[in-house]
Amino acid sequence: MTSTARETEMLQIRATAETDLAAVAEIYWSAWHETHAPFIPAAVAEFRDRQFFAKRACGFGARLIVADLDGVVMGFTVWDEASLQQLWLRRDARGLGIGDKLANAAEGQIAAAGTTRAHLTCMAANEPARRFYERRDWHVVDRFDKPLETAQGHAAVPCLRMEKELAPAGR
């Protein structure tokens, strides 16, 4: 077993504690600016500063779970009854299977809520995210322009609506 495999075996997917919110906000800000900002209008990226992400992280509530590796938050996911709303990882957590573990946890929660067809929104230009979800049996069902807030109003960003059939809870 490699050291990376041993490390990720120690990974815990757990409910978020209030003390995790600063790490969640930093992961959210950093990963968003790395993976989204290069493909969207500059006005959107300028509007989404660290304070924007900290405020959003504090508003996720009980549907926020984290991947914890030896006390370090490596990523997080957020869902509601029918959708996977957020899934973000630290750069050094990518490619280790942590995203799959977080997605499994969120999909399990969505199925437990009684949903059998879940959905998510993925920015069209974010090819790595789209491929990740497609490997997990998500399928593109629609393309649309999503209005994202800027200081001057909104800017349209091309997005994909993806769906996945989930096994009913308990199966």
N, CA, C and O of each residue as an XYZ file, in Angstrom:
684
protein
N       0.852     -1.178      0.000
C       0.000      0.000      0.000
C       0.896      1.238      0.000
O       1.859      1.313      0.763
N       0.575      2.213     -0.861
C       1.377      3.427     -0.939
C       1.078      4.331      0.256
O       0.071      4.165      0.945
N       1.979      5.292      0.485
C       1.735      6.215      1.596
C       0.479      7.046      1.332
O      -0.247      7.372      2.272
N       0.211      7.394      0.074
C      -0.996      8.146     -0.251
C      -2.239      7.324      0.069
O      -3.208      7.854      0.613
N      -2.222      6.031     -0.265
C      -3.364      5.165      0.039
C      -3.555      5.059      1.544
O      -4.686      5.096      2.027
N      -2.464      4.928      2.291
C      -2.566      4.864      3.753
C      -3.155      6.150      4.308
O      -4.004      6.124      5.199
N      -2.697      7.274      3.773
C      -3.197      8.564      4.251
C      -4.689      8.711      3.993
O      -5.432      9.137      4.876
N      -5.132      8.362      2.790
C      -6.545      8.546      2.494
C      -7.416      7.523      3.216
O      -8.618      7.741      3.370
N      -6.831      6.412      3.659
C      -7.588      5.485      4.502
C      -7.940      6.141      5.829
O      -8.956      5.805      6.437
N      -7.110      7.074      6.280
C      -7.339      7.777      7.541
C      -8.318      8.943      7.366
O      -8.678      9.605      8.339
N      -8.738      9.187      6.144
C      -9.650     10.281      5.846
C     -10.995     10.056      6.511
O     -11.525      8.945      6.497
N     -11.538     11.098      7.086
C     -12.874     11.044      7.676
C     -13.789     11.991      6.910
O     -13.453     13.155      6.692
N     -14.923     11.492      6.515
C     -15.980     12.339      5.963
C     -16.913     12.578      7.136
O     -17.495     11.640      7.680
N     -17.051     13.835      7.521
C     -17.785     14.116      8.765
C     -18.562     15.417      8.661
O     -18.360     16.234      7.762
N     -19.463     15.570      9.628
C     -20.203     16.819      9.741
C     -19.222     17.950     10.021
O     -18.163     17.743     10.614
N     -19.583     19.114      9.594
C     -18.723     20.273      9.762
C     -18.890     20.870     11.148
O     -20.002     21.010     11.658
N     -17.769     21.215     11.739
C     -17.768     21.948     13.003
C     -17.585     23.433     12.694
O     -17.047     23.787     11.645
N     -18.023     24.282     13.584
C     -17.859     25.724     13.377
C     -16.395     26.086     13.157
O     -16.088     27.019     12.415
N     -15.500     25.356     13.796
C     -14.067     25.631     13.642
C     -13.543     25.286     12.251
O     -12.424     25.672     11.913
N     -14.318     24.571     11.434
C     -13.920     24.221     10.071
C     -14.237     25.323      9.063
O     -13.703     25.308      7.954
N     -15.087     26.268      9.423
C     -15.611     27.211      8.435
C     -14.544     28.078      7.785
O     -14.661     28.399      6.603
N     -13.507     28.467      8.521
C     -12.431     29.269      7.914
C     -11.708     28.449      6.847
O     -11.391     28.972      5.779
N     -11.444     27.176      7.122
C     -10.784     26.314      6.137
C     -11.689     26.077      4.937
O     -11.219     26.081      3.799
N     -12.976     25.872      5.175
C     -13.931     25.683      4.082
C     -13.942     26.927      3.189
O     -13.880     26.812      1.965
N     -14.022     28.106      3.794
C     -14.046     29.352      3.021
C     -12.770     29.519      2.211
O     -12.828     29.957      1.062
N     -11.640     29.187      2.773
C     -10.370     29.324      2.055
C     -10.280     28.338      0.892
O      -9.828     28.703     -0.193
N     -10.705     27.095      1.107
C     -10.723     26.112      0.014
C     -11.667     26.596     -1.088
O     -11.328     26.553     -2.271
N     -12.827     27.048     -0.695
C     -13.834     27.522     -1.641
C     -13.273     28.669     -2.483
O     -13.360     28.636     -3.711
N     -12.697     29.686     -1.827
C     -12.130     30.842     -2.526
C     -11.001     30.410     -3.462
O     -10.991     30.769     -4.640
N     -10.073     29.654     -2.943
C      -8.892     29.261     -3.703
C      -9.248     28.393     -4.910
O      -8.825     28.674     -6.032
N     -10.025     27.341     -4.674
C     -10.378     26.423     -5.758
C     -11.261     27.107     -6.792
O     -11.102     26.874     -7.990
N     -12.187     27.946     -6.347
C     -13.055     28.654     -7.284
C     -12.230     29.572     -8.180
O     -12.418     29.591     -9.396
N     -11.319     30.330     -7.578
C     -10.511     31.253     -8.374
C      -9.548     30.508     -9.309
O      -9.219     31.008    -10.385
N      -9.109     29.347     -8.910
C      -8.228     28.555     -9.769
C      -8.985     27.930    -10.942
O      -8.499     27.943    -12.073
N     -10.172     27.384    -10.676
C     -10.872     26.600    -11.689
C     -11.941     27.362    -12.457
O     -12.315     26.943    -13.552
N     -12.443     28.462    -11.920
C     -13.525     29.194    -12.575
C     -13.109     30.570    -13.092
O     -13.466     30.947    -14.208
N     -12.369     31.309    -12.302
C     -12.047     32.694    -12.650
C     -11.424     32.850    -14.040
O     -11.726     33.831    -14.720
N     -10.566     31.927    -14.490
C      -9.984     32.121    -15.826
C     -11.001     32.066    -16.968
O     -10.693     32.490    -18.082
N     -12.201     31.555    -16.712
C     -13.172     31.325    -17.774
C     -14.411     32.205    -17.698
O     -15.349     32.016    -18.472
N     -14.428     33.144    -16.796
C     -15.629     33.960    -16.614
C     -15.287     35.441    -16.727
O     -14.113     35.809    -16.692
N     -16.293     36.287    -16.861
C     -16.018     37.719    -16.910
C     -15.272     38.179    -15.648
O     -15.594     37.757    -14.537
N     -14.280     39.043    -15.836
C     -13.464     39.520    -14.721
C     -14.306     40.152    -13.619
O     -13.953     40.060    -12.444
N     -15.402     40.786    -13.980
C     -16.251     41.443    -12.979
C     -16.813     40.450    -11.966
O     -17.023     40.802    -10.805
N     -17.057     39.217    -12.395
C     -17.554     38.192    -11.473
C     -16.449     37.816    -10.491
O     -16.677     37.768     -9.282
N     -15.251     37.549    -11.014
C     -14.129     37.151    -10.156
C     -13.767     38.264     -9.173
O     -13.459     37.989     -8.013
N     -13.801     39.493     -9.622
C     -13.482     40.620     -8.738
C     -14.488     40.726     -7.601
O     -14.124     41.076     -6.478
N     -15.733     40.432     -7.881
C     -16.797     40.506     -6.877
C     -16.652     39.395     -5.832
O     -17.024     39.570     -4.672
N     -16.112     38.263     -6.254
C     -16.013     37.102     -5.375
C     -14.680     37.096     -4.632
O     -13.762     36.345     -4.959
N     -14.610     37.946     -3.637
C     -13.410     38.029     -2.805
C     -13.524     37.061     -1.630
O     -14.519     36.346     -1.513
N     -12.532     37.033     -0.777
C     -12.535     36.101      0.356
C     -13.757     36.301      1.256
O     -14.310     35.329      1.772
N     -14.169     37.524      1.443
C     -15.339     37.797      2.286
C     -16.602     37.178      1.684
O     -17.434     36.644      2.417
N     -16.751     37.245      0.369
C     -17.889     36.639     -0.320
C     -17.955     35.144      0.003
O     -19.017     34.627      0.347
N     -16.816     34.450     -0.111
C     -16.795     33.007      0.125
C     -16.966     32.669      1.601
O     -17.596     31.663      1.930
N     -16.421     33.484      2.491
C     -16.598     33.251      3.927
C     -18.074     33.357      4.305
O     -18.583     32.545      5.077
N     -18.751     34.349      3.764
C     -20.179     34.529      4.051
C     -20.986     33.333      3.533
O     -21.869     32.828      4.225
N     -20.677     32.888      2.317
C     -21.396     31.735      1.764
C     -21.124     30.482      2.580
O     -22.047     29.715      2.857
N     -19.873     30.261      2.970
C     -19.526     29.071      3.752
C     -20.308     29.045      5.062
O     -20.765     27.984      5.487
N     -20.463     30.180      5.693
C     -21.210     30.245      6.953
C     -22.699     29.981      6.746
O     -23.397     29.611      7.690
N     -23.184     30.164      5.539
C     -24.599     29.963      5.258
C     -24.973     28.564      4.800
O     -26.155     28.292      4.589
N     -24.002     27.660      4.638
C     -24.313     26.327      4.139
C     -25.078     25.475      5.153
O     -25.870     24.617      4.762
N     -24.857     25.696      6.417
C     -25.601     24.984      7.450
C     -25.263     23.518      7.567
O     -24.134     23.106      7.300
N     -26.252     22.725      7.970
C     -26.053     21.314      8.296
C     -25.803     20.438      7.077
O     -25.420     19.278      7.224
N     -26.008     20.961      5.894
C     -25.790     20.158      4.678
C     -24.391     20.352      4.113
O     -24.152     20.149      2.923
N     -23.490     20.741      4.968
C     -22.084     20.903      4.629
C     -21.305     19.820      5.355
O     -21.380     19.710      6.578
N     -20.555     19.019      4.602
C     -19.694     18.020      5.222
C     -18.284     18.188      4.678
O     -18.078     18.683      3.569
N     -17.328     17.768      5.480
C     -15.933     17.950      5.113
C     -15.212     16.621      5.038
O     -15.628     15.619      5.620
N     -14.109     16.650      4.295
C     -13.150     15.548      4.282
C     -12.001     15.992      5.168
O     -11.331     16.984      4.880
N     -11.777     15.261      6.240
C     -10.784     15.606      7.255
C      -9.675     14.560      7.225
O      -9.929     13.368      7.399
N      -8.460     15.010      7.006
C      -7.303     14.128      7.024
C      -6.385     14.591      8.139
O      -5.666     15.582      8.010
N      -6.429     13.850      9.235
C      -5.578     14.153     10.389
C      -5.746     15.590     10.875
O      -4.774     16.280     11.183
N      -7.012     16.024     10.934
C      -7.317     17.356     11.455
C      -7.240     18.477     10.442
O      -7.449     19.638     10.795
N      -6.944     18.159      9.187
C      -6.867     19.169      8.133
C      -8.046     18.970      7.178
O      -8.245     17.876      6.650
N      -8.816     20.020      6.963
C      -9.930     19.952      6.018
C      -9.350     19.955      4.609
O      -8.691     20.910      4.199
N      -9.603     18.869      3.872
C      -9.064     18.698      2.521
C     -10.070     19.078      1.439
O      -9.693     19.315      0.291
N     -11.348     19.137      1.805
C     -12.385     19.485      0.854
C     -13.733     19.453      1.532
O     -13.847     19.116      2.711
N     -14.759     19.810      0.771
C     -16.115     19.811      1.335
C     -17.135     19.631      0.228
O     -16.842     19.795     -0.956
N     -18.335     19.290      0.650
C     -19.472     19.194     -0.262
C     -20.715     19.734      0.435
O     -20.818     19.724      1.662
N     -21.648     20.201     -0.376
C     -22.930     20.727      0.098
C     -24.005     20.166     -0.824
O     -23.801     20.082     -2.035
N     -25.130     19.786     -0.272
C     -26.235     19.239     -1.058
C     -27.550     19.756     -0.505
O     -27.600     20.330      0.583
N     -28.609     19.547     -1.267
C     -29.957     19.689     -0.728
C     -30.716     18.423     -1.107
O     -30.099     17.451     -1.543
N     -32.020     18.410     -0.954
C     -32.786     17.186     -1.161
C     -32.679     16.617     -2.567
O     -32.890     15.420     -2.762
N     -32.357     17.446     -3.548
C     -32.335     16.964     -4.923
C     -31.064     17.311     -5.694
O     -30.922     16.916     -6.852
N     -30.140     18.039     -5.075
C     -28.983     18.468     -5.861
C     -27.676     18.454     -5.077
O     -27.627     18.691     -3.870
N     -26.644     18.168     -5.817
C     -25.280     18.326     -5.332
C     -24.915     19.766     -5.662
O     -24.765     20.116     -6.832
N     -24.774     20.598     -4.647
C     -24.623     22.027     -4.881
C     -23.172     22.489     -4.943
O     -22.846     23.394     -5.711
N     -22.311     21.894     -4.159
C     -20.910     22.305     -4.121
C     -20.057     21.070     -3.872
O     -20.462     20.160     -3.148
N     -18.873     21.045     -4.478
C     -17.866     20.041     -4.158
C     -16.523     20.667     -4.524
O     -16.229     20.897     -5.697
N     -15.721     20.937     -3.510
C     -14.454     21.642     -3.699
C     -13.361     20.949     -2.903
O     -13.587     20.456     -1.798
N     -12.168     20.924     -3.494
C     -11.006     20.303     -2.851
C      -9.821     21.250     -2.853
O      -9.678     22.099     -3.734
N      -8.981     21.085     -1.852
C      -7.675     21.748     -1.876
C      -6.908     21.196     -3.072
O      -7.148     20.066     -3.498
N      -6.003     21.975     -3.602
C      -5.215     21.525     -4.750
C      -4.472     20.226     -4.433
O      -4.436     19.323     -5.270
N      -3.881     20.115     -3.242
C      -3.108     18.919     -2.893
C      -3.982     17.717     -2.554
O      -3.462     16.635     -2.279
N      -5.302     17.890     -2.571
C      -6.220     16.779     -2.305
C      -6.768     16.164     -3.586
O      -7.424     15.123     -3.542
N      -6.507     16.793     -4.721
C      -7.061     16.315     -5.982
C      -6.302     15.083     -6.462
O      -5.085     14.982     -6.305
N      -7.044     14.149     -7.050
C      -6.448     12.936     -7.594
C      -6.200     11.846     -6.567
O      -5.562     10.840     -6.876
N      -6.695     12.033     -5.348
C      -6.478     11.054     -4.277
C      -7.733     10.253     -3.946
O      -7.703      9.401     -3.057
N      -8.823     10.511     -4.640
C     -10.075      9.822     -4.352
C     -10.944     10.534     -3.330
O     -12.028     10.055     -2.997
N     -10.484     11.668     -2.830
C     -11.240     12.407     -1.821
C     -12.524     12.978     -2.421
O     -13.567     12.979     -1.767
N     -12.455     13.457     -3.646
C     -13.655     13.971     -4.313
C     -14.714     12.894     -4.454
O     -15.901     13.157     -4.260
N     -14.288     11.671     -4.794
C     -15.248     10.570     -4.890
C     -15.902     10.286     -3.545
O     -17.106     10.041     -3.475
N     -15.115     10.319     -2.483
C     -15.680     10.042     -1.155
C     -16.676     11.113     -0.747
O     -17.724     10.806     -0.179
N     -16.355     12.360     -1.032
C     -17.299     13.436     -0.727
C     -18.557     13.316     -1.590
O     -19.669     13.477     -1.088
N     -18.387     13.034     -2.885
C     -19.542     12.882     -3.768
C     -20.419     11.716     -3.321
O     -21.645     11.826     -3.331
N     -19.804     10.600     -2.930
C     -20.576      9.456     -2.426
C     -21.409      9.853     -1.227
O     -22.579      9.485     -1.121
N     -20.800     10.611     -0.318
C     -21.518     11.029      0.888
C     -22.704     11.926      0.531
O     -23.805     11.738      1.050
N     -22.482     12.893     -0.348
C     -23.563     13.803     -0.731
C     -24.662     13.054     -1.482
O     -25.846     13.260     -1.214
N     -24.279     12.188     -2.418
C     -25.273     11.419     -3.163
C     -26.077     10.521     -2.230
O     -27.275     10.326     -2.435
N     -25.431      9.978     -1.218
C     -26.137      9.168     -0.227
C     -27.160      9.981      0.544
O     -28.263      9.505      0.816
N     -26.798     11.203      0.895
C     -27.732     12.076      1.607
C     -28.910     12.465      0.718
O     -30.052     12.517      1.173
N     -28.622     12.736     -0.552
C     -29.693     13.083     -1.496
C     -30.652     11.897     -1.654
O     -31.871     12.071     -1.635
N     -30.097     10.702     -1.810
C     -30.941      9.500     -1.925
C     -31.747      9.280     -0.652
O     -32.912      8.888     -0.712
N     -31.132      9.529      0.495
C     -31.833      9.357      1.778
C     -33.018     10.314      1.901
O     -33.972     10.037      2.628
N     -32.956     11.430      1.193
C     -34.070     12.383      1.201
C     -35.199     11.935      0.272
O     -36.240     12.586      0.192
N     -34.984     10.814     -0.433
C     -36.027     10.274     -1.291
C     -35.874     10.618     -2.766
O     -36.730     10.260     -3.576
N     -34.806     11.300     -3.122
C     -34.586     11.679     -4.519
C     -33.960     10.518     -5.273
O     -33.005      9.906     -4.794
N     -34.489     10.214     -6.440
C     -33.887      9.172     -7.277
C     -33.215      9.747     -8.516
O     -32.463      9.042     -9.188
N     -33.470     11.017     -8.833
C     -32.789     11.693     -9.935
C     -32.247     13.013     -9.402
O     -32.991     13.976     -9.213
N     -30.956     13.040     -9.167
C     -30.301     14.234     -8.633
C     -29.783     15.097     -9.774
O     -29.622     14.626    -10.899
N     -29.524     16.363     -9.472
C     -28.971     17.260    -10.477
C     -27.881     18.123     -9.861
O     -27.772     18.247     -8.641
N     -27.076     18.716    -10.739
C     -26.045     19.661    -10.336
C     -25.801     20.615    -11.489
O     -26.204     20.358    -12.624
N     -25.140     21.712    -11.185
C     -24.727     22.672    -12.193
C     -23.206     22.681    -12.232
O     -22.545     22.756    -11.196
N     -22.664     22.603    -13.436
C     -21.219     22.613    -13.643
C     -20.920     23.687    -14.690
O     -21.572     23.737    -15.733
N     -19.946     24.537    -14.417
C     -19.563     25.534    -15.398
C     -19.080     24.825    -16.667
O     -18.259     23.911    -16.588
N     -19.574     25.233    -17.817
C     -19.272     24.554    -19.074
C     -17.771     24.498    -19.365
O     -17.293     23.509    -19.922
N     -17.037     25.519    -19.006
C     -15.596     25.566    -19.285
C     -14.772     24.724    -18.314
O     -13.573     24.542    -18.523
N     -15.390     24.217    -17.274
C     -14.655     23.437    -16.277
C     -14.629     21.965    -16.704
O     -15.345     21.129    -16.152
N     -13.799     21.675    -17.683
C     -13.695     20.318    -18.234
C     -13.309     19.268    -17.194
O     -13.906     18.192    -17.183
N     -12.338     19.533    -16.320
C     -12.008     18.499    -15.318
C     -13.202     18.137    -14.431
O     -13.396     16.966    -14.106
N     -13.998     19.125    -14.039
C     -15.170     18.828    -13.203
C     -16.192     18.016    -13.994
O     -16.741     17.038    -13.487
N     -16.445     18.423    -15.231
C     -17.405     17.674    -16.053
C     -16.965     16.225    -16.209
O     -17.783     15.316    -16.069
N     -15.689     15.994    -16.495
C     -15.180     14.621    -16.642
C     -15.296     13.845    -15.331
O     -15.638     12.663    -15.342
N     -15.017     14.494    -14.210
C     -15.161     13.852    -12.902
C     -16.593     13.360    -12.717
O     -16.819     12.204    -12.357
N     -17.555     14.240    -12.965
C     -18.951     13.854    -12.778
C     -19.374     12.784    -13.782
O     -20.108     11.864    -13.421
N     -18.933     12.885    -15.011
C     -19.287     11.862    -15.999
C     -18.728     10.499    -15.606
O     -19.385      9.482    -15.828
N     -17.532     10.455    -15.029
C     -16.996      9.173    -14.531
C     -17.881      8.605    -13.424
O     -17.875      7.399    -13.173
N     -18.624      9.458    -12.778
C     -19.511      9.045    -11.687
C     -20.956      8.851    -12.184
O     -21.883      8.824    -11.374
N     -21.151      8.719    -13.475
C     -22.454      8.459    -14.101
C     -23.402      9.651    -14.122
O     -24.610      9.467    -14.269
N     -22.892     10.852    -13.982
C     -23.694     12.046    -14.211
C     -23.697     12.301    -15.718
O     -22.719     12.010    -16.407
N     -24.802     12.845    -16.222
C     -24.940     13.100    -17.659
C     -25.418     14.527    -17.887
O     -26.271     15.028    -17.155
N     -24.867     15.174    -18.902
C     -25.312     16.514    -19.275
C     -26.706     16.406    -19.883
O     -26.923     15.637    -20.819
N     -27.647     17.177    -19.347
C     -29.015     17.169    -19.862
C     -29.432     18.525    -20.421
O     -30.456     18.628    -21.097
N     -28.648     19.566    -20.144
C     -29.007     20.897    -20.620
C     -27.795     21.816    -20.533
O     -26.897     21.615    -19.716
N     -27.793     22.813    -21.383
C     -26.804     23.886    -21.350
C     -27.570     25.183    -21.187
O     -28.605     25.381    -21.822
N     -27.064     26.077    -20.331
C     -27.762     27.330    -20.098
C     -26.770     28.387    -19.627
O     -25.650     28.068    -19.228
N     -27.183     29.624    -19.678
C     -26.383     30.717    -19.153
C     -26.881     31.045    -17.755
O     -28.053     31.362    -17.553
N     -25.975     30.964    -16.803
C     -26.316     31.251    -15.410
C     -25.867     32.678    -15.086
O     -24.706     33.021    -15.311
N     -26.768     33.513    -14.563
C     -26.373     34.870    -14.198
C     -25.604     34.860    -12.869
O     -26.126     34.417    -11.846
N     -24.368     35.347    -12.896
C     -23.560     35.448    -11.680
C     -23.410     36.915    -11.305
O     -23.222     37.779    -12.161
N     -23.496     37.170    -10.017
C     -23.493     38.524     -9.497
C     -22.130     39.200     -9.654
O     -21.079     38.589     -9.460
N     -22.191     40.475    -10.009
C     -21.023     41.345    -10.042
C     -21.374     42.615     -9.262
O     -22.515     42.773     -8.827
N     -20.431     43.496     -9.087
C     -20.713     44.767     -8.411
C     -21.660     45.635     -9.241
O     -22.351     46.493     -8.693
N     -21.695     45.417    -10.556
C     -22.531     46.223    -11.446
C     -23.822     45.526    -11.872
O     -24.584     46.088    -12.660
N     -24.081     44.354    -11.389
C     -25.280     43.616    -11.797
C     -24.957     42.148    -11.953
O     -24.458     41.521    -11.019
N     -25.233     41.589    -13.121
C     -24.996     40.168    -13.372
C     -24.278     39.971    -14.698
O     -24.381     40.787    -15.614
N     -23.549     38.864    -14.773
C     -22.890     38.456    -16.014
C     -23.285     37.009    -16.284
O     -23.320     36.188    -15.368
N     -23.580     36.702    -17.534
C     -23.997     35.349    -17.914
C     -22.771     34.455    -18.082
O     -21.798     34.827    -18.737
N     -22.838     33.267    -17.475
C     -21.753     32.290    -17.559
C     -22.339     30.983    -18.092
O     -23.292     30.463    -17.511
N     -21.794     30.440    -19.183
C     -22.305     29.178    -19.727
C     -22.112     28.025    -18.734
O     -21.018     27.820    -18.207
N     -23.181     27.289    -18.493
C     -23.161     26.185    -17.534
C     -23.838     24.954    -18.112
O     -24.547     25.021    -19.116
N     -23.602     23.844    -17.460
C     -24.219     22.570    -17.803
C     -25.103     22.135    -16.640
O     -24.728     22.263    -15.475
N     -26.266     21.626    -16.970
C     -27.088     20.948    -15.958
C     -26.823     19.462    -16.163
O     -26.968     18.935    -17.266
N     -26.434     18.803    -15.091
C     -26.149     17.377    -15.152
C     -27.100     16.651    -14.213
O     -27.521     17.196    -13.193
N     -27.432     15.417    -14.568
C     -28.309     14.596    -13.733
C     -27.710     13.213    -13.552
O     -26.880     12.757    -14.339
N     -28.159     12.565    -12.490
C     -27.725     11.201    -12.184
C     -28.869     10.458    -11.522
O     -29.537     10.987    -10.634
N     -29.088      9.235    -11.958
C     -30.058      8.359    -11.310
C     -29.413      7.807    -10.040
O     -28.296      7.291    -10.072
N     -30.121      7.921     -8.936
C     -29.635      7.393     -7.666
C     -30.468      6.199     -7.252
O     -31.677      6.154     -7.480
N     -29.807      5.235     -6.642
C     -30.545      4.096     -6.092
C     -31.365      4.599     -4.905
O     -30.883      5.419     -4.122
N     -32.589      4.118     -4.768
C     -33.383      4.504     -3.606
C     -32.638      4.208     -2.305
O     -31.891      3.233     -2.218
N     -32.844      5.041     -1.312
C     -32.187      4.852     -0.020
C     -32.483      3.464      0.518
O     -33.599      2.958      0.394
N     -31.477      2.861      1.113
C     -31.640      1.535      1.698
C     -31.337      0.404      0.757
O     -31.436     -0.756      1.156
N     -30.967      0.687     -0.487
C     -30.654     -0.378     -1.452
C     -29.175     -0.464     -1.663
O     -28.710     -1.298     -2.440
